[in-house]
């Protein structure tokens, strides 16, 4: 490396127009690796380029402003670096390549063509070195970075000074799982459960799953379920909904969010039921954490976030997305039983599917609709339809609550056979607002469309209140519209279907080590 670089310097080619300066003295930064030999720098943001003792001729970019992503390899040797420059023109492309996808890289090249001064330097490199541009420079750099272990880079004491480097790696917390804990913390004084590695892979609901471990605690069992998601499916979902890494769900309507939940490859509402020695165990509580591979505009550290420790502990493939569900199951007996046989039944919870919209105004009005699954035509007939006022006497006195809504009872014929059916208001209604203060009569109030009183609201919007038998059985059903401060002239209603697509399926978890699990735990 030294001979190649020194030989190049003798050719008298100044790389400064390409973003590689050498004039003046360079003062190392806190993130300059230990044993680094600085060869050049960008002249902005402290960016510099070096070799590192122990890594041969490899060239590294050091970027003090890239918090958490300070150092990356960019070329196997200086000759390759020159060939990369012949391909991409500017060191900035190589320094930033770690955070780009191919489209961003190509966009940079298109937006930043070589200036006459840069072209003169590139021509000099070709004529004096006989080097040719690197073919597929982007994938060359990406492959080099994918194969390199960044944790092997040594740093000076300054790197571990929290005043200089707020993102200094901290010692990883000890892995432990408690009955009442979560991925983010544990109750004080609660002892961790005894882990038994089972590594049970299975396929269900169109997804691949792994049960990596089971934990025996004094209060019961804790089981982690890891759902694998193809990265291509995540990207396809984001492309369909035109999402970026930091998208705000509030930009979408309630109905759009319902559809997004159906489309999202990482959304799966399920209930795992354990069978322990022939007795059913139902979970008392649970939590989940997600991992999404690095997306454009996000660093690897941001991608891992809270899931980093679980991903590492279970050695999950980071080329995939993962949703790790943790469920806690209280013992069904007074004493902790010996585990002779353990299995789990995976049960899908019904998904909410937005249906057609309709308007009605009085009893006797009808709305006909076709259920997508099966093509059967049904008719909803209004039995009662009237404006009502909500009693707010028991609500917060310092707030003014919306009170006007419509009540509707209805029947569906023939009897609905497609699962469950709800009727919901398409509008979210009005939000409670502070009552005007007498001393400040002109004080502004708050009003928006994001509130529904809980007693007549649901996750899918103001939802059906079933009177007697459910409307899905052809009997009388009822629904309330959203609440408003002022009466509304017309309500736009929406049907909501609730469907279950996947059959329950049971999988054995029992292993030879399970019998000892309860004897050695706390």
VENVENSUL-V406431 format. One record per pair of residues at least 12 apart in sequence whose C-alpha atoms are under 8 Angstrom apart, sorted by the first residue. I is the first residue (numbers start at 1). J is the second residue. If there is no record, write none. Layout:
# VENVENSUL-V406431
i->I j->J
i->I j->J
This chain:
# VENVENSUL-V406431
i->1 j->56
i->1 j->57
i->1 j->77
i->1 j->78
i->2 j->57
i->4 j->78
i->4 j->79
i->5 j->78
i->11 j->128
i->13 j->121
i->13 j->124
i->13 j->125
i->14 j->121
i->15 j->121
i->17 j->117
i->17 j->118
i->17 j->121
i->18 j->85
i->18 j->89
i->18 j->90
i->18 j->91
i->18 j->118
i->18 j->121
i->19 j->41
i->19 j->42
i->19 j->43
i->19 j->90
i->19 j->91
i->19 j->92
i->20 j->40
i->20 j->41
i->20 j->42
i->20 j->91
i->21 j->40
i->21 j->41
i->21 j->42
i->21 j->43
i->22 j->39
i->22 j->40
i->22 j->41
i->26 j->38
i->29 j->46
i->29 j->64
i->30 j->64
i->30 j->156
i->30 j->158
i->30 j->159
i->30 j->164
i->30 j->165
i->31 j->62
i->31 j->64
i->31 j->70
i->31 j->71
i->31 j->155
i->31 j->156
i->31 j->158
i->31 j->159
i->32 j->62
i->32 j->155
i->32 j->156
i->33 j->52
i->33 j->153
i->33 j->154
i->33 j->155
i->33 j->156
i->34 j->52
i->34 j->53
i->34 j->153
i->34 j->154
i->34 j->155
i->34 j->156
i->35 j->52
i->35 j->53
i->35 j->154
i->36 j->50
i->36 j->51
i->36 j->52
i->36 j->53
i->37 j->50
i->37 j->51
i->37 j->52
i->37 j->53
i->38 j->50
i->38 j->51
i->39 j->51
i->42 j->91
i->45 j->63
i->45 j->64
i->45 j->65
i->46 j->63
i->46 j->64
i->46 j->65
i->47 j->61
i->47 j->62
i->47 j->63
i->47 j->64
i->48 j->61
i->48 j->62
i->48 j->63
i->49 j->61
i->49 j->62
i->50 j->62
i->57 j->76
i->57 j->77
i->57 j->78
i->58 j->73
i->58 j->74
i->58 j->75
i->58 j->76
i->58 j->77
i->58 j->78
i->59 j->73
i->59 j->74
i->59 j->75
i->59 j->76
i->59 j->77
i->59 j->78
i->59 j->81
i->60 j->72
i->60 j->73
i->60 j->74
i->60 j->75
i->61 j->73
i->61 j->74
i->61 j->95
i->63 j->95
i->67 j->167
i->68 j->167
i->68 j->301
i->69 j->299
i->71 j->150
i->72 j->95
i->72 j->98
i->72 j->145
i->72 j->150
i->73 j->141
i->73 j->144
i->73 j->145
i->73 j->148
i->74 j->94
i->74 j->95
i->74 j->141
i->74 j->144
i->74 j->145
i->75 j->141
i->75 j->144
i->76 j->144
i->80 j->134
i->82 j->125
i->82 j->131
i->83 j->131
i->83 j->132
i->83 j->133
i->83 j->134
i->84 j->133
i->84 j->134
i->84 j->137
i->85 j->122
i->85 j->133
i->86 j->122
i->86 j->132
i->86 j->133
i->86 j->134
i->87 j->133
i->87 j->134
i->87 j->135
i->87 j->137
i->88 j->109
i->88 j->137
i->89 j->113
i->89 j->114
i->89 j->118
i->89 j->122
i->93 j->105
i->93 j->108
i->93 j->109
i->94 j->141
i->97 j->138
i->97 j->141
i->97 j->142
i->98 j->141
i->98 j->142
i->98 j->145
i->99 j->296
i->99 j->297
i->99 j->298
i->99 j->299
i->100 j->296
i->100 j->297
i->101 j->296
i->102 j->138
i->105 j->138
i->172 j->309
i->175 j->309
i->175 j->313
i->176 j->192
i->176 j->193
i->177 j->192
i->177 j->193
i->177 j->215
i->177 j->222
i->178 j->190
i->178 j->191
i->178 j->192
i->178 j->193
i->178 j->217
i->178 j->222
i->179 j->192
i->179 j->193
i->179 j->217
i->179 j->218
i->179 j->219
i->179 j->220
i->179 j->221
i->179 j->222
i->179 j->328
i->180 j->328
i->182 j->286
i->182 j->287
i->182 j->326
i->183 j->287
i->183 j->288
i->183 j->289
i->183 j->306
i->183 j->307
i->184 j->306
i->191 j->217
i->191 j->522
i->192 j->217
i->192 j->522
i->193 j->215
i->193 j->216
i->193 j->217
i->193 j->218
i->193 j->521
i->193 j->522
i->194 j->215
i->194 j->216
i->194 j->217
i->194 j->517
i->194 j->520
i->194 j->521
i->194 j->522
i->195 j->213
i->195 j->214
i->195 j->215
i->195 j->216
i->195 j->517
i->196 j->213
i->196 j->214
i->196 j->215
i->196 j->513
i->196 j->514
i->196 j->517
i->197 j->212
i->197 j->213
i->197 j->214
i->198 j->211
i->198 j->212
i->198 j->213
i->198 j->214
i->198 j->509
i->198 j->511
i->199 j->211
i->199 j->212
i->199 j->213
i->200 j->212
i->200 j->509
i->202 j->507
i->204 j->505
i->205 j->502
i->207 j->227
i->207 j->228
i->207 j->229
i->208 j->227
i->208 j->228
i->208 j->229
i->209 j->225
i->209 j->226
i->209 j->227
i->209 j->228
i->210 j->225
i->210 j->226
i->210 j->227
i->211 j->223
i->211 j->224
i->211 j->225
i->211 j->226
i->212 j->224
i->212 j->225
i->212 j->226
i->212 j->314
i->216 j->517
i->216 j->518
i->216 j->521
i->216 j->522
i->217 j->521
i->217 j->522
i->218 j->336
i->218 j->521
i->218 j->522
i->219 j->330
i->219 j->331
i->220 j->328
i->220 j->329
i->220 j->330
i->220 j->331
i->220 j->336
i->221 j->328
i->221 j->329
i->221 j->330
i->221 j->331
i->222 j->326
i->222 j->327
i->222 j->328
i->222 j->329
i->223 j->326
i->223 j->327
i->223 j->328
i->224 j->324
i->224 j->325
i->224 j->326
i->224 j->327
i->225 j->324
i->225 j->325
i->225 j->326
i->226 j->322
i->226 j->323
i->226 j->324
i->226 j->325
i->227 j->322
i->227 j->323
i->227 j->324
i->227 j->325
i->228 j->320
i->228 j->321
i->228 j->322
i->228 j->323
i->229 j->265
i->229 j->266
i->229 j->320
i->229 j->321
i->229 j->322
i->229 j->323
i->230 j->320
i->230 j->321
i->231 j->292
i->231 j->293
i->231 j->319
i->231 j->320
i->231 j->321
i->233 j->265
i->234 j->264
i->234 j->265
i->234 j->266
i->234 j->321
i->237 j->263
i->237 j->264
i->237 j->265
i->241 j->260
i->245 j->295
i->245 j->296
i->245 j->297
i->245 j->298
i->254 j->460
i->254 j->461
i->255 j->354
i->255 j->426
i->258 j->352
i->258 j->353
i->258 j->354
i->258 j->460
i->259 j->353
i->259 j->354
i->262 j->351
i->262 j->352
i->262 j->353
i->266 j->321
i->266 j->322
i->266 j->323
i->268 j->348
i->269 j->348
i->269 j->349
i->269 j->350
i->269 j->351
i->270 j->346
i->270 j->347
i->270 j->348
i->270 j->349
i->271 j->346
i->271 j->347
i->271 j->348
i->271 j->349
i->272 j->344
i->272 j->345
i->272 j->346
i->272 j->347
i->273 j->344
i->273 j->345
i->273 j->346
i->273 j->347
i->274 j->342
i->274 j->343
i->274 j->344
i->274 j->345
i->275 j->341
i->275 j->342
i->275 j->343
i->275 j->344
i->275 j->345
i->276 j->339
i->276 j->340
i->276 j->341
i->276 j->342
i->276 j->343
i->277 j->339
i->277 j->340
i->277 j->341
i->277 j->342
i->278 j->341
i->279 j->332
i->280 j->332
i->281 j->329
i->281 j->330
i->281 j->331
i->281 j->332
i->282 j->329
i->282 j->330
i->283 j->327
i->283 j->328
i->283 j->329
i->283 j->330
i->284 j->327
i->284 j->328
i->284 j->329
i->284 j->330
i->285 j->327
i->285 j->328
i->285 j->329
i->286 j->325
i->286 j->326
i->286 j->327
i->286 j->328
i->287 j->325
i->287 j->326
i->287 j->327
i->288 j->323
i->288 j->324
i->288 j->325
i->288 j->326
i->289 j->306
i->289 j->307
i->289 j->323
i->289 j->324
i->289 j->325
i->290 j->306
i->290 j->307
i->290 j->321
i->290 j->322
i->290 j->323
i->290 j->324
i->291 j->303
i->291 j->304
i->291 j->305
i->291 j->307
i->291 j->308
i->291 j->311
i->291 j->321
i->291 j->322
i->291 j->323
i->292 j->304
i->292 j->320
i->292 j->321
i->292 j->322
i->293 j->318
i->293 j->319
i->293 j->320
i->293 j->321
i->336 j->518
i->337 j->518
i->338 j->515
i->338 j->516
i->338 j->518
i->338 j->519
i->339 j->514
i->339 j->515
i->339 j->516
i->339 j->517
i->339 j->518
i->340 j->510
i->340 j->514
i->340 j->515
i->341 j->509
i->341 j->510
i->342 j->508
i->342 j->509
i->342 j->510
i->343 j->506
i->343 j->507
i->343 j->508
i->343 j->509
i->343 j->510
i->344 j->506
i->344 j->507
i->344 j->508
i->344 j->509
i->345 j->504
i->345 j->505
i->345 j->506
i->345 j->507
i->346 j->504
i->346 j->505
i->346 j->506
i->347 j->502
i->347 j->503
i->347 j->504
i->347 j->505
i->348 j->500
i->348 j->501
i->348 j->502
i->348 j->503
i->348 j->504
i->349 j->500
i->350 j->498
i->350 j->499
i->350 j->500
i->350 j->501
i->351 j->497
i->351 j->498
i->351 j->499
i->351 j->500
i->352 j->460
i->352 j->496
i->352 j->497
i->352 j->498
i->352 j->499
i->353 j->496
i->353 j->497
i->353 j->498
i->353 j->499
i->354 j->494
i->354 j->495
i->354 j->496
i->354 j->497
i->355 j->494
i->355 j->495
i->355 j->496
i->355 j->497
i->356 j->369
i->356 j->494
i->356 j->495
i->357 j->492
i->357 j->493
i->357 j->494
i->357 j->495
i->358 j->492
i->358 j->493
i->358 j->494
i->359 j->490
i->359 j->491
i->359 j->492
i->359 j->493
i->360 j->382
i->360 j->491
i->361 j->385
i->361 j->490
i->362 j->382
i->362 j->384
i->362 j->385
i->362 j->386
i->363 j->381
i->363 j->382
i->363 j->383
i->363 j->384
i->363 j->385
i->364 j->381
i->364 j->382
i->364 j->383
i->365 j->381
i->365 j->382
i->366 j->379
i->366 j->380
i->366 j->381
i->366 j->382
i->367 j->379
i->367 j->380
i->367 j->381
i->368 j->380
i->371 j->418
i->373 j->418
i->378 j->412
i->378 j->413
i->378 j->414
i->378 j->416
i->379 j->412
i->379 j->413
i->379 j->414
i->380 j->410
i->380 j->411
i->380 j->412
i->380 j->413
i->381 j->410
i->381 j->411
i->381 j->412
i->382 j->408
i->382 j->409
i->382 j->410
i->382 j->411
i->383 j->408
i->383 j->409
i->383 j->410
i->383 j->411
i->384 j->407
i->384 j->408
i->384 j->409
i->384 j->410
i->385 j->406
i->385 j->407
i->385 j->408
i->385 j->409
i->386 j->406
i->386 j->407
i->386 j->408
i->387 j->404
i->387 j->405
i->387 j->406
i->387 j->407
i->388 j->404
i->388 j->405
i->388 j->406
i->388 j->407
i->389 j->403
i->389 j->404
i->389 j->405
i->390 j->403
i->390 j->404
i->390 j->405
i->391 j->403
i->398 j->434
i->398 j->435
i->399 j->432
i->399 j->433
i->399 j->434
i->399 j->435
i->400 j->432
i->400 j->433
i->400 j->434
i->400 j->435
i->401 j->431
i->401 j->432
i->401 j->433
i->401 j->485
i->402 j->430
i->402 j->431
i->402 j->432
i->402 j->483
i->402 j->484
i->402 j->485
i->402 j->486
i->403 j->483
i->403 j->484
i->403 j->485
i->404 j->483
i->404 j->484
i->404 j->485
i->404 j->486
i->404 j->487
i->404 j->488
i->405 j->480
i->405 j->481
i->405 j->482
i->405 j->483
i->405 j->484
i->405 j->487
i->405 j->488
i->406 j->480
i->406 j->481
i->406 j->482
i->406 j->491
i->407 j->478
i->407 j->479
i->407 j->480
i->407 j->481
i->408 j->478
i->408 j->479
i->408 j->480
i->409 j->476
i->409 j->477
i->409 j->478
i->409 j->479
i->410 j->471
i->410 j->476
i->410 j->477
i->410 j->478
i->411 j->471
i->411 j->474
i->411 j->475
i->411 j->476
i->411 j->477
i->412 j->471
i->412 j->472
i->412 j->473
i->412 j->474
i->412 j->475
i->413 j->474
i->414 j->474
i->415 j->472
i->415 j->473
i->415 j->474
i->415 j->475
i->416 j->471
i->416 j->472
i->416 j->473
i->416 j->474
i->417 j->472
i->417 j->473
i->418 j->497
i->418 j->499
i->419 j->472
i->419 j->497
i->419 j->498
i->419 j->499
i->419 j->500
i->420 j->472
i->420 j->497
i->420 j->498
i->420 j->499
i->421 j->471
i->421 j->472
i->421 j->495
i->421 j->496
i->421 j->497
i->421 j->498
i->422 j->463
i->422 j->464
i->422 j->479
i->422 j->495
i->422 j->496
i->422 j->497
i->422 j->498
i->423 j->463
i->423 j->464
i->423 j->478
i->423 j->479
i->423 j->493
i->423 j->494
i->423 j->495
i->423 j->496
i->424 j->460
i->424 j->461
i->424 j->462
i->424 j->463
i->424 j->464
i->424 j->479
i->424 j->480
i->424 j->481
i->424 j->493
i->424 j->494
i->424 j->495
i->424 j->496
i->425 j->461
i->425 j->462
i->425 j->463
i->425 j->480
i->425 j->481
i->425 j->482
i->425 j->491
i->425 j->492
i->425 j->493
i->425 j->494
i->426 j->461
i->426 j->491
i->426 j->492
i->426 j->493
i->426 j->494
i->427 j->449
i->427 j->461
i->427 j->482
i->427 j->492
i->428 j->449
i->428 j->450
i->428 j->451
i->428 j->452
i->428 j->461
i->428 j->462
i->428 j->482
i->429 j->448
i->429 j->449
i->429 j->450
i->429 j->451
i->429 j->452
i->429 j->482
i->429 j->483
i->429 j->484
i->430 j->447
i->430 j->448
i->430 j->449
i->430 j->450
i->430 j->451
i->430 j->452
i->430 j->482
i->430 j->483
i->430 j->484
i->430 j->485
i->431 j->446
i->431 j->447
i->431 j->448
i->431 j->449
i->431 j->450
i->431 j->451
i->431 j->452
i->432 j->446
i->432 j->447
i->432 j->451
i->433 j->445
i->433 j->446
i->433 j->447
i->434 j->446
i->452 j->482
i->452 j->483
i->453 j->482
i->453 j->483
i->456 j->480
i->456 j->482
i->457 j->482
i->460 j->496
i->461 j->482
i->462 j->479
i->462 j->480
i->462 j->481
i->462 j->482
i->463 j->479
i->463 j->480
i->463 j->481
i->464 j->477
i->464 j->478
i->464 j->479
i->464 j->480
i->465 j->477
i->465 j->478
i->465 j->479
i->465 j->480
i->466 j->478
i->466 j->479
